[in-house]
Amino acid sequence: MAAKEKPVLDKRIFWDVNFDNIDYDAKANWVIVRVFERGDVPDIRNCRRFYGDEKIREALLNANSLMLHTIYLASAVIERPIEDFKCYKNRQLNPELYPY
């Protein structure tokens, strides 16, 4: 059986780790979140092709933290309201200080 090919993703997304040693199966949730937070449209498309929409949906909905703009992007991509995201619920429970 041939080894599964790696997804086509830009190295700049993974600037802080050894790009060649990423385990795309064992670290799937981390890779998905990283691509949505730091990738561009082609990276997100390639990530969706590699993992499939169900895995993407599961990883994003259960992520412990996402930047607010990433939550909105993910919500549009997976067609789920932001209230369904675990990290959005956590954000509501721990509001930020008032910006003065």
C-alpha angles and dihedrals in degrees: 000000000000120000115259111258119244119248117259103250132154115257091224090073089063098039094140099053137053099273094202093056100052112129101217094191101044093041098037097130092049092048092049094050092046092051093050092047100043108015132089130231096282090049091052091048092050091047090052091049092050100044103024127232096277093057091044091051093049094048095048097043091051099040112128093219138011130165111257094248089051091054090055092047092048090047090056094044097049094033097233128128116256089243089070092064116099091214091052091053090049090050090054091051091051107039119193123247117271110271107238 
